[in-house]
Amino acid sequence: MRTTLSSVRLALASDAANLLTLMRELAVFEKYIAQFCVTEADLLERGLRADSARQFTAFLAEASNGQLLGYAVVYPVPFTFDLRPNLVLKELFVRETARGLGVGQALMTTVVAHAKQQGCARLKWDVMPTNTRAKTFYRRIGGVPDSAWENWIRQC
C-alpha cells in the first residue's frame, strides 16, 4: 500500500525525537552527519516551545498512518532594507520513500502561508549546487536563483 500525505502541521515539543531523526536523515543525505550535534534538548530549548523566545519554527508532513514523511525548518530575519522581515527556509527534507507524493509541495505551501502570516517580504533558501532535483522542484513552485548575491561563509 502506497503512503499518502495526510497533513502538514506545526511541530510540537512531543515531536522532538522524531524531528531529530528526520534531521539526521538530512545530515546523511547532505553528507555532514559527522559534524551533526543537535540534540532533542536543543530542539526543545530553541524551537519546539510555545513562547515567543523560539529561534525557529518547524513543520512536519505526516501520513494518514502517523508516519512522518518530511519536515521544514524556518527562521525569521526581523527586517531588511524595506523594514519587512525575510523568512529563511533553513531545511526542507522529504524522505526518499515519500518523494514524488506532493510532500515537498505541501511543506512549501505551508511555509509560504506562514511567511505571509508573519508579514514577510520574501522567502529565501540555499540549495546544494549538485541537487538538481531540488532545483527543478524550486523552479516549478516559483523559486528563482538569486543572481544578485553570492553565498559566503566564515567559520567562527
Secondary structure as a PSIPRED ss2 file (coil, helix, strand):
# PSIPRED VFORMAT (PSIPRED V4.0)

   1 M C   1.000  0.000  0.000
   2 R C   1.000  0.000  0.000
   3 T C   1.000  0.000  0.000
   4 T C   1.000  0.000  0.000
   5 L E   0.000  0.000  1.000
   6 S E   0.000  0.000  1.000
   7 S E   0.000  0.000  1.000
   8 V E   0.000  0.000  1.000
   9 R E   0.000  0.000  1.000
  10 L E   0.000  0.000  1.000
  11 A C   1.000  0.000  0.000
  12 L C   1.000  0.000  0.000
  13 A H   0.000  1.000  0.000
  14 S H   0.000  1.000  0.000
  15 D H   0.000  1.000  0.000
  16 A H   0.000  1.000  0.000
  17 A H   0.000  1.000  0.000
  18 N H   0.000  1.000  0.000
  19 L H   0.000  1.000  0.000
  20 L H   0.000  1.000  0.000
  21 T H   0.000  1.000  0.000
  22 L H   0.000  1.000  0.000
  23 M H   0.000  1.000  0.000
  24 R H   0.000  1.000  0.000
  25 E H   0.000  1.000  0.000
  26 L H   0.000  1.000  0.000
  27 A H   0.000  1.000  0.000
  28 V H   0.000  1.000  0.000
  29 F H   0.000  1.000  0.000
  30 E C   1.000  0.000  0.000
  31 K C   1.000  0.000  0.000
  32 Y C   1.000  0.000  0.000
  33 I H   0.000  1.000  0.000
  34 A H   0.000  1.000  0.000
  35 Q H   0.000  1.000  0.000
  36 F C   1.000  0.000  0.000
  37 C C   1.000  0.000  0.000
  38 V C   1.000  0.000  0.000
  39 T C   1.000  0.000  0.000
  40 E H   0.000  1.000  0.000
  41 A H   0.000  1.000  0.000
  42 D H   0.000  1.000  0.000
  43 L H   0.000  1.000  0.000
  44 L H   0.000  1.000  0.000
  45 E H   0.000  1.000  0.000
  46 R H   0.000  1.000  0.000
  47 G C   1.000  0.000  0.000
  48 L C   1.000  0.000  0.000
  49 R C   1.000  0.000  0.000
  50 A C   1.000  0.000  0.000
  51 D C   1.000  0.000  0.000
  52 S C   1.000  0.000  0.000
  53 A C   1.000  0.000  0.000
  54 R C   1.000  0.000  0.000
  55 Q C   1.000  0.000  0.000
  56 F C   1.000  0.000  0.000
  57 T E   0.000  0.000  1.000
  58 A E   0.000  0.000  1.000
  59 F E   0.000  0.000  1.000
  60 L E   0.000  0.000  1.000
  61 A E   0.000  0.000  1.000
  62 E E   0.000  0.000  1.000
  63 A E   0.000  0.000  1.000
  64 S C   1.000  0.000  0.000
  65 N C   1.000  0.000  0.000
  66 G C   1.000  0.000  0.000
  67 Q C   1.000  0.000  0.000
  68 L E   0.000  0.000  1.000
  69 L E   0.000  0.000  1.000
  70 G E   0.000  0.000  1.000
  71 Y E   0.000  0.000  1.000
  72 A E   0.000  0.000  1.000
  73 V E   0.000  0.000  1.000
  74 V E   0.000  0.000  1.000
  75 Y E   0.000  0.000  1.000
  76 P E   0.000  0.000  1.000
  77 V E   0.000  0.000  1.000
  78 P C   1.000  0.000  0.000
  79 F C   1.000  0.000  0.000
  80 T C   1.000  0.000  0.000
  81 F C   1.000  0.000  0.000
  82 D C   1.000  0.000  0.000
  83 L C   1.000  0.000  0.000
  84 R C   1.000  0.000  0.000
  85 P C   1.000  0.000  0.000
  86 N E   0.000  0.000  1.000
  87 L E   0.000  0.000  1.000
  88 V E   0.000  0.000  1.000
  89 L E   0.000  0.000  1.000
  90 K E   0.000  0.000  1.000
  91 E E   0.000  0.000  1.000
  92 L E   0.000  0.000  1.000
  93 F E   0.000  0.000  1.000
  94 V E   0.000  0.000  1.000
  95 R C   1.000  0.000  0.000
  96 E H   0.000  1.000  0.000
  97 T H   0.000  1.000  0.000
  98 A H   0.000  1.000  0.000
  99 R C   1.000  0.000  0.000
 100 G C   1.000  0.000  0.000
 101 L C   1.000  0.000  0.000
 102 G C   1.000  0.000  0.000
 103 V H   0.000  1.000  0.000
 104 G H   0.000  1.000  0.000
 105 Q H   0.000  1.000  0.000
 106 A H   0.000  1.000  0.000
 107 L H   0.000  1.000  0.000
 108 M H   0.000  1.000  0.000
 109 T H   0.000  1.000  0.000
 110 T H   0.000  1.000  0.000
 111 V H   0.000  1.000  0.000
 112 V H   0.000  1.000  0.000
 113 A H   0.000  1.000  0.000
 114 H H   0.000  1.000  0.000
 115 A H   0.000  1.000  0.000
 116 K H   0.000  1.000  0.000
 117 Q H   0.000  1.000  0.000
 118 Q C   1.000  0.000  0.000
 119 G C   1.000  0.000  0.000
 120 C C   1.000  0.000  0.000
 121 A C   1.000  0.000  0.000
 122 R E   0.000  0.000  1.000
 123 L E   0.000  0.000  1.000
 124 K E   0.000  0.000  1.000
 125 W E   0.000  0.000  1.000
 126 D C   1.000  0.000  0.000
 127 V C   1.000  0.000  0.000
 128 M C   1.000  0.000  0.000
 129 P C   1.000  0.000  0.000
 130 T C   1.000  0.000  0.000
 131 N C   1.000  0.000  0.000
 132 T H   0.000  1.000  0.000
 133 R H   0.000  1.000  0.000
 134 A H   0.000  1.000  0.000
 135 K H   0.000  1.000  0.000
 136 T H   0.000  1.000  0.000
 137 F H   0.000  1.000  0.000
 138 Y H   0.000  1.000  0.000
 139 R H   0.000  1.000  0.000
 140 R H   0.000  1.000  0.000
 141 I C   1.000  0.000  0.000
 142 G C   1.000  0.000  0.000
 143 G C   1.000  0.000  0.000
 144 V C   1.000  0.000  0.000
 145 P C   1.000  0.000  0.000
 146 D C   1.000  0.000  0.000
 147 S C   1.000  0.000  0.000
 148 A C   1.000  0.000  0.000
 149 W C   1.000  0.000  0.000
 150 E C   1.000  0.000  0.000
 151 N C   1.000  0.000  0.000
 152 W C   1.000  0.000  0.000
 153 I C   1.000  0.000  0.000
 154 R C   1.000  0.000  0.000
 155 Q C   1.000  0.000  0.000
 156 C C   1.000  0.000  0.000
